[in-house]
Amino acid sequence: MYRLILMRHAKSSWKYPELSDHERPLKKRGRKASVKIAKELIRLEWVPDKLYSSDSVRTKETWKRMSKYIRNVETEYSYDFYHSKPKKIMKSIPDNLECETIMILGHNPGCADFLAHLCSEWHRMPTAATALLTVNDPNESWKVKGNWNLEELLLPREL
């Protein structure tokens, strides 16, 4: 693996107070942002081979909207990515990945903390923020702290 896409889910709705946090859907702004990010990833030729995602409604809906544009991506949903810290995220993904680009779709503060772990820099990760990273040393484990360069941080409001 040489490239990693780390994305926080798009903006979710608080319209339904009876729903648990895990069940909250996207709001209109989030649905639009998902499409913007998908189109930008295609334009930049940063299309994932494999997606690891939280199984929350809002992450699934984020990917469902994106996958209308980005197709043929092997997808794995797991509760292990729901509000997880970097250590848990790393434990949930195999050490040896047989693909060029993976994508992780999750929540904050886990996404911002995981980005800081990967590239040794802290960046704000608002909803639908998407970090594009390249590996420094492909001979090292992809999980080694600081072994990634942040190439670009996509923010829907700037697209």
Protein Blocks (a to p, Z undefined) as FASTA:
>chain_A
ZZdcddddddddfkbmmbcfklpccdfklmmmmmmmmmmmmmnopacfbdcddfbfklmm
mmmmmmmmmghiacdddfklgopafklmmmmpcfbdcbfbdcdddddfklmmmmmmmnop
acdddehiacddddfblmbcfklghiaccfbdcdfklZZ
